Amino acid sequence: MRPSLPRPPLIVLLCAASFVNTFSIGALPSLLPEIARSAGLADWQLGIFAGAFGFARMVADLPIGLFIVRHLRASFIAGPVAFGAGVLVLSVADSFAGLFAGRALMGVGHALNMVSGLTAILQTYATRRLGVALNAFEFSAMVGLLGGAGLSALLPNTFDWKAVLLTACVPQLFAFALLPLVLARLPRRFESSGMPAVSPATSPSRRRGIVFLAFAAGCITALAYSSVEQLELPIRGSREFGLDRAGIARLFMLMMACDIVALLPLGILADRTGSIRVVAGVMLSLAAGSLLITFAPLPGVTAGVVLFGLGMAGWMIPLSVLRRETPPGRVAWRTAVYRVGVDAGLFAGPFLGGLFAGRHLVAVALALVVIGVALLRVERVGEPALHPVQYPP
């Protein structure tokens, strides 16, 4: 009798699904100038279209959180279905309303994918290597984004944006093949034994402050990211520097490459030394990168892209801080509430960029600095945490 092969761990399957689901998301930013030209969109319409993804996620997060509390398995099925439907609607749309609808449906599907995946990780890996597990999940998504951006740069310019988008969606078909494996690895119910409720040595007032700063860090990071990725960098690269689709995609690929290189080291650093100081450093790196991308000449923009990519490697670490202050029974709900704030930032970034031509990023950079300094002040008192993970030498 042939021995059965060992089943891959849940985190491996979640990372594989995240990888294939983000190809089309990575391809879209470099296509925005072409979409605007082909549909005749004004800047404010382009901002709303780009922000529809985050807006739909923001609206859907709380219902999804309530749904996931009892139906985690069903959410893993619904996510790829909704996302794929959104891509199909977007690929046949010619009007602003149709483009908005397709982008919004993609956002609902991505919200299902993210909240279900994060809930499974936060529950399963709460007592061991949480920072690495979260950043591995983000690492796989960033590799998928990089693949989508690279694909849009490599495809011939004779391909219109719809052909590029549909080509970038081909890897998503593998998400449906992964579903049975993911569902088989999900526990029938999440046990709370051995899982920390909250940090016992933390006073309630300080705990509330930590939770507020974790939420604020996630929201302002999303606002900076969506402003830069979905409007400022593509529009500035196209209009001020004369970059074509491939040139814009190369800037995104550089940003993603820096993100990918730093992801796992930052996760290990957060597990070893504590996540609060890591998040503080991320805030300062994002602030510097945002200002360079918005106001510097092209060489400075390139440096800003590097700093921004390094900062984005800490995208998931605020969740590690938040998990340490959240009882197990409230993880799905608090994750959904956190994602509402994050997705509000994803929507507001390109929307504000369309209204203020990127000048709002000055206020965003200032907020990043303020949050970073506040986190360092909190960390000085001593970070509440699970016992740091000890990795083998």
N, C-alpha and C positions, 0 to 999 in steps of 0.2 A: 504494500500500500504506500503510495507516494506521500511523503510528509507535506503537510500544508505550510505555505509560506507565512511568516509572521506578518500580522497586520500592522500597517504603519501607525504611529501614534496620531492622536487627534490633531495636535498642533501641525504636523506635517500635512495632513489632509486639508486643514483650514488654510494653511499657507499656499498650497497648490491651487485651491479654489480662488483665493484672493488674487493670485498671480494671473490666472486666465480671465478673471472678471474685470481687470483694469486696463486691458490693452486699448479698448476703444476710448476710455477716459484720457489716456495718455496721448492719443492721436488728435483729439479734438482741439486743444488750444492753438496749435499751429494752423488749424483750418479756419479759425475765426475770421481773419480778414477776407478769405474767399467766401465764407458764408454771408458776411455782411454785404459784399459786392453782388453776389448772385441774387440775394433776396432784397437788395436795396434798403438795408437797415440803417437807420440813423444811430448815432452813438448811444443814445439812451435806450433804443430798442436792443442794440447789441449787448448793452450792460444787463438789461432785464433777461434776455435770452441766456446769457452766460450764467446769470445768477439763478435762473429757474431750477437748476440742478440742486443747489443748496436750499432754495426756498421750499421745494417739494420735500426734501429730506427733513427740514425743520418742522414742517406741518405734520409729517408722517411719524416722526420719532416717538412721540408720546403714545399714540395708538399702537405703534409697533411694540413699545415697551410693555404696555398692558397685555398685548397679545402674546408676547414671548414668555411672560410669567407662567402661562399654562400651556403654550403651544410652541415650544422652541423648535421642535422638529419640523412642524409645518412651515415655520418662517424660513428655514433653510431651503425649502422647496419653492416657496413663493418668490424669493429674492431673484434668482436667475430668470424666472419666467417674466416677472415685471420688467426687469432690466432689458431682456431681449425684445419685449414688446415695444419698449421705448425706442430702442435703436431702429426698429422697423418703421415706426411712425416718423421718426426724424429723417430717415432715408428717403421717404416719399413726400415729405412736406416741401412746399414752395412758399407758403405765406408765413408771416410772423406768428400767427396763432398756432399753425401746425408745428413750426419749429419749437415754440414754447411748450406745446403739449408733449412732444417727443422727449425733449430735454427734461421736463418735469417727471415723466414716467420713468426715465432712466434714474432720476434721483430717488424715487420711491423704491425701486429695485435695489439700488445701492444702499439705501438706509436699512432695508431688510437684511442685506448681506452683512453690513457692518455691525449692527446692533446684535444680531444673532451670533456672529462670530466672536465679538468682544465679550458678550455675556458668557459664552462657553469657556473662553480663555480665563476671564476673571474668576469664574467659579472653580474651574478645574485646576488652575495653577496658582491659586491664591497663596499657598504656603511654600511654594518652591519656584524660584527663578521667574517671577512674574515679569520683571522688567525685560528679560531676554525673550520670554514668550510674546509679550506685546510687540516688541521691536522686530521679532522674527515675522510676525503677522504683517507689520508695516513694511518690512524689508521685501516680502514677496509682492506686496501691492506696488511698491516703488519699482521693482524690476519689471512688473507688468506695464507700469506707466512709461518706463524707459523703453520697453519694447515697442509700445504703441507710438511714442514719439519718433523712435528710430525708423519704424516702418513708414511713417508719413514722410520722413526725409528721404527715404530710399525709393519710394514709388515714383514713377515718372510724372512730370508736371502735366502730361496729357491726361492723367486721371483727374476727374473732377472730385470735389470734396466728398460727395456721396460714395463714390467708388472707393476712395481711401478709407472712409469710415466703415463701410461694410467689410472691406478686407481686414481691417483691424479687429473686427468682431469675430473672425473665424475661431481664434483660440477659445472664445467663450463657450463654444459647443462642448468643450471638455468639462465645463462645470457641471453639465448634466450627467456626464459619465461618472464624476466624482461623488455625486449625491448619495448613492447607495452606501458607499464606503464611509462617508461622513456620518450618515444616520446610524450606521451600525456601531460606530465608535462613541456616539453620544451616550452618556449614562442614562439609565431609565429615569433617575432622579438625582439631583445633586445633593450629596450629603454635606451637612454642616459640621460634623464632628471633626475636630482638628483644624477647623478654619477659624482664624481670628475674627472676633466680632469687630472691635475697634481697638485702638491703642489704649491700653488701660491707664498709662501714666499721663495721658493728656487731659488737661482741664477742658470742660465743655466749651468755654469761650475761645480757647486757643484752637480747639478742634474745628469750631465754626469758621475761624479765620483761615485755617488751612484749607478747608473745603471750598471757601469762597475764592481763595487764590488759585486753587487747582482749576475751578470752573473758569475763572477769569483768564488764566493762562491758555486754556484750550480755546476759548472764544476768540481772544485777540490773535492767537496764532492762526486760526482759521480765517479771520478777517484779512490778515496780512497775506496769507497764502493765496486766497482767492483773488485778492486785488492784483497781486503780482502775476499769477499764472494765467488768469482768465481774461485779463484786460491790459494791464500796464505793460508787461513785457512784450506781448504780441503786437499791440498797437504802436508802442514806442519803437520797437524794432523795425516794424514795417514802414512807419511814416517818417521817423527821424533818421534812421540809419539805413533805410533802403534794403532791408534784409528780405529775402524771399522765404517761402515755406521752409526750405531746407535750413536756411540760416537761423530762423526762429527756433526750429526743432533742435538744432545743435545747442543753442543756449539752454533749452529745457533739458536736453540730455546731460549737459554739464551739471546742471542743478541736481538732477536725479542721481547722477553718478556720485556726487559729493554726499548726497543723502544716504545712498546705499552703502558707501564705504564707512560712514560713521554710525550706522544704525546699530549693529550688534555690539561694537565697543561701547556705545553709550548705554545700551541695555545692561551690559555687564557692569559698567561703572555705577549705574543706578542701584543695582542689586548689591554691589560691594560697599559703596560709601553712602548710600542714601539718595533718594530721588529728588529731594527738594533743591539741593544745590545744582543738580544737573539741569532741572527745569529753569533755574535762574540764569545759568549760562546760555541756555537755548534762547531765552527772551532777549538777551543782549546781542547775540549773534543775528537774530532775525531783525532787530531794530537797525543795526548797521547795514545789513543787506538790503532792507527795504529802502533806505534813504539813497544808497548808491544806485540801485536799479531805477529809482524814480528821477534822480537829478543829475547823475554823473554822465560824462561822455562814454562812448562804447567800451574803452578799456576798463573804466570804473564800473560800468554795468557788469562786465564779465567778473570782476572781483566781487561785486555784490551778489551775483548769481552763486558764486562759490560759498560765501558766507551764509546766504539764505539756504542753500542746500544743506550745509552743515547744521544749521539751526533746525531745519525741518526733520532732521534725524531724531529730534526729541519730541516729535508730534504726539507720540503715545504715552510719554512718561507722566504727564499730569494724571492719567487714569491710574497709574501705579500709586501716586500720592492719594488719590481719591479712594482707591480700593482699601487702603490701610485704615480709612476712617469710616468704612461702610459695613454694617452688619450683613452677613451672607444673604438673608432673606430680602434685602433691599437692593441687591446688586443690579438686577435687571432694570428696576425702575430708575435708580439713580444713574445708571449708564444711559438710559433713554433721555433723562432730563439733561444730562451732560451733552448728549449729542444734539439736543434742541439748540443749546447755546452755540455749539460748534457749527451746526448747519445754518444757524442764523448768520454767523460770521461768513460762511461760504456764500450765502446769498447777498449779504450786504456789501461785500468787497467789490465785486464788479458793478453792482448797482450804484454805489457811491463813486466808483471810478468813472462811470459814465457821466455822472452829474458834475464831478469836480475835477475831472481830467487828472486824477492821481494825486492831487494836492492833499487829499485826506490822509495819505500815508505819512505825512508829518505827524499828525495826531496819533496815528497808529504806532509809529516808532516811539513816540513819547510814552504812550501807554505800556508798550513792551518794556521800556526801561524802568518805569515805575513798578510794574509787577515783578521784574527781576530783582530790583533792590529790596522790595518788600519780602520776597521769598528768602533772600539772603539774611534779612533781619530775623525772620522766623527760624531759619536753620541755625542761627547762632545760639538760640535757646536750647537747641537739641531736637533733632527730627524724630517724631514718633514713627515707629516703623516696626515691621516684623524683624526678627533677628536677621541681619544681613546674610545673604546666601554665601556660603563658603565654597568656592570652586576649587577643584583639585589643581595642584600646580602643573 
